[in-house]
Amino acid sequence: MVYFTGSDQFNRSIRMIALKNGLSLSDHGLSRVVKSDKGKQTMVPENIPCFTEHEVFDVIGINYKSPEERDI
C-alpha cells in the first residue's frame, strides 16, 4: 500500500532513501539490493517480509507517515 499512496515526490523520496539503505521498494515488495565490484546494483530476488506499513517504514529506517501525511 505504501508504494501507491502519497505524492510523486514522497514516492520518489522514500524509494531513494530505501536505495541509500541498500533496499529496493516497488509495487512487488521490499527487497535488498547488492552492489557488485563494478558498482552495479542487483536486487536480491526474495522480498523482505513486511505485514504492515509500519514494518516497511521501520525496515527502510524512517518514521512512519500516515497516508494523509504523504502528500508533500
Helices and strands as residue ranges (DSSP letters): G 2-4, H 8-20, E 23-26, E 29-35, E 41-47, H 53-60, G 67-70
